[in-house]
């Protein structure tokens, strides 16, 4: 039975898509069968793995509408052992279209019931909001990874996200766990980066991953080539960081 992990934070630019794509690719390299679901209308996870967004005919939108099954939507990508359910700009409309539907928060959970059997891990790249798309992802997920940028406003909005997770646990998904807080874009030369790391570790202790994702030019370059960091430059700091993160998650889930 596969584990569903949502990568969520309502703040934009914290490394959600980078983490989704490269965690999926790292788990794939470590011989896990992975499904990456792009649940962001910007579709950056889709294009980041070499899929032309304009050619997408069946994707997350159709899955949420229940007009297609995950098997019908799956595409192969450049990363080994990784399948992708792509997104398209039409996903923007789903928030409005689901509003009047019964059990609208459970659309993704219901759609993924069969897919869980086929994969070791299902990674969901969430949109930078706490709307119906993210709510569907968190209701379907077994756990959530929260990327936190090592910048001044890092903790801003984190309380709101944790409250949202609490209310989802109470109302929609009592089994939802926090897989961990992931510190991203860390630069050891900056005092501010070090302060943020200390602050987050002090407040959240065991909830914080040991792995910290360092600021890395190669990580920024890889998506423009339609490749994960593992494919683009396996020796880079970014690749090493994400492999360590994947190992940490596998170890945690094998207990």
C-alpha positions, 0 to 999 in steps of 0.5 A: 500500500503506497503512502501519499505525501502532500507537499504544502505551504500557502506561501509561494516560492518556498520550494514546494515544486522543487521538493515535489519533483526532486523528492519523487526523482530521489525516491525513484533512484532509490528503487521506489515506485513513485507517482507525482501528482501536479495539483497546482494550476501553474503546472511547474512540476509537469514542465519540470519533468519534461512534459509539454503542458500544452499537450496535456489532455487528461490530468489532475483536473479530470481526476478531480472531476472523476471523468478519468481514472489515475491510470488514464492520466498517468504519463511517463517522464525523464525520471526513472521509476516515476510516473506523473499525473500532469496539470494544465491551466484548466485546473484553475476552474476546479475550485469553482466547479467543485463548490456545489458538489457533495463531498467536494473535499474527498474527490482526490481521496476517492480517485486515488483509492486504486492507485495506492496499490500500485505505488510505494509513494504518491507525492502531491505538489500543492498549489500556493493557497489553502483553497479547495485544491490543497484541501483535497490534497490534504484530505487524500494524504497520509502525511504532509511535508512543509517546506520552509524557506530560510528567509526573514518571513519564514515562519509567517503563515506557518501557524495558519497552515498548522491550524488548517492541518489541525482542522482537516485532522478534526473534520476530514482526515484524522490520520493526517500526520506531519511528515516533517518541516523541511528547511529550504534555500539555506545559505550557510554564509548568511547569519539570517539563514542560520538564525531561521534554522535555529528558530525553527529547530527550537520551536518544532524539535523533532518535527524538523527534518535533519536534511536541510536543502541548500541554496544551489544554482543547479537546482534552479537550472534543472527545471528549464531542461525538463529534468530533476536535479538527479538527472541534471547533475547527480553530483550537485549539492541539491541532488545530494540533499534530496537523496538524503531527504528521500533516505530519511523519509524511507527510514522513517516509514520503515519503522 
